[in-house]
Amino acid sequence: MHEKEKDLIDAFLRGQVDRRGLIKGLGAMGLAVGTAGTLLNLGQTQALAADFDWQAHKGKTIKLLLNKHPYADAMIANLENFKKLTGMEVVYDVFPEDVYFDKVTAALSASSPEYDAFMTGAYMTWTYGPAGWITDLNEWIKDPTKTNVNYAWDDFLPGVRKSCAWNGQPGGVLGSDDAKQWCIPWGFEQNNITYNKGMFDKVGVSVPGNMDEMVATAAKLTKDVGGGVYGIGVRGSRSWATIHPGFLSAYANFDQKDLNVSADGKLSAAMNTAESKAFHKQWVQMIQESGPKDWSTYTWYQVGTDLGAGASAMIYDADILGYFMNGGDNKMAGKLAFSAFKANPAAKAPTPNIWIWSLSMSNFSKDKDATWYFMQWASGPEHALFGATKMDFVNPVRQSVWNDQMFRERLNKSYPGYVEMFDVSAPGASIKFTPQPLFFDLTTEWAATLQKMVAKEVPVDEGLDMLATSVDGQLREAGLG
């Protein structure tokens, strides 16, 4: 690297030049964008090495278990920088999501030392943590001899960081002072509206601003767009994953809960209140009038595919699902737009429930210190910015990345409304469920009850009373209620 180029990159790393100035300056020196990026990565690697003994575990090898996902793709694309930084080797297995969590459970339940770290969702740690399968990462995060001072733990979005920490007490508040950090957030999903602007313009409707408007808008789109297009896509399969996206985000906006937690820590069903029943009736009506015909089979994939193919006009689901449908070879690529959503007109702001792809450390890892070196690099600010600006690492979990003007401009250019949606929603983004060991059983039964309501097999009021009775019985049987 020539001295002028090195001086400019050093100035950027010291915060004296922003990324726009860096790219412009390198371009003026005759460097192509690709070459400039390579030099920047090299400079960042050298800067990281100057602050911390990244070579402490040189020569060691760790093994990862990864889900096939753009977040894993971004990490793999940047892995050579980690190897140069640390002198460590990283090997990994990648599996598609339909078998991935079975692989994780099999490895952990067998106390296998094969994998040192793995991708997970925060909900899964409510099982893995109390079972003793994963490690509380506070020991490393709080140790300055093992964690780079520039790791910037406070840079993680608060609601996302806290949602990955739990004290292990059923009903305990996520992110409490006594919580164990079961995982490190990597990327996350808020649940908001992605819509087909052309279809909205054709019918003459605006983006809905509350639940009443969403029901009416979806119905008009179904009636007037034509070509078999339906108004709104939401998940419907018999799975916990049907409850957690748009449904719970809107439900929480009306201050409704899944469970009550009494003063003595006992849990009980909270989904058969009058307010909850009113919300369920509205949600059920929306699906009956404006959802897909085979809604009860719909997962993330079907909801997204229909939007990308132009079969639906709007989804209330993960924002990153809309992001991916607005690109690639999807028929509607470049035609989608994004909006935050506040279901309750009396609420101050949206309250998106979130899914968080995270990194956890296996309690059976043969070398936890070396594993942590990888984890802090993979969740550090430099890799987060690389993934967000060079790959499809959305949504980043670090505020510093969201503050990056070039990242925001990149989104604004091709994803209209995305940045504004994020800014409005992120302060209220967190996991809204009550952490407890029966999470998957109870939410799956909730989804099954919702299916019966939509199919008119049971009235909403009766169905929720029956669900609450069943939930209370299961909680008592498990010693939780």
Disulfide bonds with the S-S distance in Angstrom:
none
